Amino acid sequence: MVSKSHATGPIFASLILACFLSIEPAVADEPACLATERQPICTCDLTKLRPLQGAVGMKQVIYMENRIADDPKHGRRKLEEDPIKVVAGVGGQLFIIDHHHAAEAWLGAKTEWGANALCKIVNSEKGLPAEFKTEDEFWTALKAARLVRLKNASGIDVDVSQLPKTLETMPDDPYRSLAWFVRQKGGFCKTAREFAEFAWADWFRSKSPALEIQNLPSDPNERNSTVDQAVEMAHSSEAENLPGYSAVKCQ
């Protein structure tokens, strides 16, 4: 007869071993872009893209979102022609340098593609290394290349740690929407300069409260007194040092 004290030892050990074997190994997060698709355009997960600016113009996002939802296949073709521009950081994380508004619009449009969009990795085009070893190296390079806007939704300076971590958490800067409306009306010309419309947003912000920012339209084709006033201001000599400035209507 086996004593109780001797029997419990093997049984307890067996239970521990069984529990250990039943635990599945932790599954690592999938990369934002599948490695086999990363050169030069990849299918990317919008929920895993990291913003490089502190806000978006939500009026612009909602307008673009509605356009995508109305005709997703047309929107997808446009995305194929002009994908979301990203740079790869430490560990392959992808950071958006262009098309933040389009990326958030696609995420909100709820199309058949879900959170999957098309991204183009542009490290080499922007003179950046293909890979970064440290976070400090990455952020130093981005700041030097002026590929990050370290300001919040109110235009106040912030540091890297205060940038939104996801598209879903990006706050609204109504002056950024105003800048987009003004450009759509030919108030200033499109330019390759990074964050050009934010430069205009900050300038319009400096004119507050002269501009009734709560009065913005939902469609750039709508007639709106605030936008008309801002277009007139944009053509003035006071704005001549801003990117894309033109004294006359841009086509």
Sequence and secondary structure as in RCSB ss.txt:
>XXXX:A:sequence
MVSKSHATGPIFASLILACFLSIEPAVADEPACLATERQPICTCDLTKLRPLQGAVGMKQVIYMENRIADDPKHG
RRKLEEDPIKVVAGVGGQLFIIDHHHAAEAWLGAKTEWGANALCKIVNSEKGLPAEFKTEDEFWTALKAARLVRL
KNASGIDVDVSQLPKTLETMPDDPYRSLAWFVRQKGGFCKTAREFAEFAWADWFRSKSPALEIQNLPSDPNERNS
TVDQAVEMAHSSEAENLPGYSAVKCQ
>XXXX:A:secstr
   HHHHHHHHHHHHHHHHHHHS        SB GGG SSEEEEEGGG B SSS B HHHHHHHHHHHHH HHHH
HHHHHHS EEEEE GGG EEEEE HHHHHHHHHH  TTTTEEEEEE TTTTT  S  SSHHHHHHHHHHTT    
B TTS B  GGGS SSGGG  B HHHHHHHHHHHTTSS   SSTTHHHHHHHHHHHTTTSS GGG  SSTTS  H
HHHHHHHHHTSGGGTTSTT  SS   
